[in-house]
Amino acid sequence: MARVLKPSDLPVAVVLGAAVWADGVASPALRRRAAHAANLHLSGQVRHIIGCGGVGLNPPTEAIVIRDICMELGVPEADISLEDKSINTQQNIANARPFLKRLKAKSVVLVTDRFHVLRSKLIARHFGLDVRFSIPDSKGIGAYRTVKSYVRELPALLLYFLRIMRG
């Protein structure tokens, strides 16, 4: 007999931030991640979404842009929390933890792009989170952009390890 899940048993999605462009427009990565999280919610795979990210080069915060995209796609505002102080992946995950605790999250789904998974997984483990990943469709992303994203992760991984070593 199949076990019936209660809503509180469903995972909580944590959407890792990405750039906001001029005039508050979501970068393609941010739009992809937010839309993917909205689809997870609307299909009943997650019960709540935590949008992560403070103000980068352009306002508003990444978290607000995530919320707005999710709401445009039909996610109720009550099902979205804003972690709007972080400026990097490590802070995204660290600052999401109090929200997860308040929501009594039994499981966590990190929403990010494939190139970002390794570093995100290491950071989540560092903070004691057992997470699974849900990756947005990367169809339409050109080869140049894909290679550039993976190459950008190399110094970001190195910086992460330096931060960990320094405490």
DABEL-V762773 format. One line per field, one symbol per residue. ss: DSSP state (H for helix, E for strand, C for the rest). Layout:
ss: ???
This chain:
ss: CCCCCCHHHCEEEEECCCCEEHHHEECHHHHHHHHHHHHHHHCCCEEEEEEECCCCCCCCCHHHHHHHHHHHCCCCHHHEEEECCCCCHHHHHHHHHHHHHHCCCCCEEEEECHHHHHHHHHHHHHCCCCEEEEECCCCCCCHHHHHHHHHHHHHHHHHHHHHHHHC
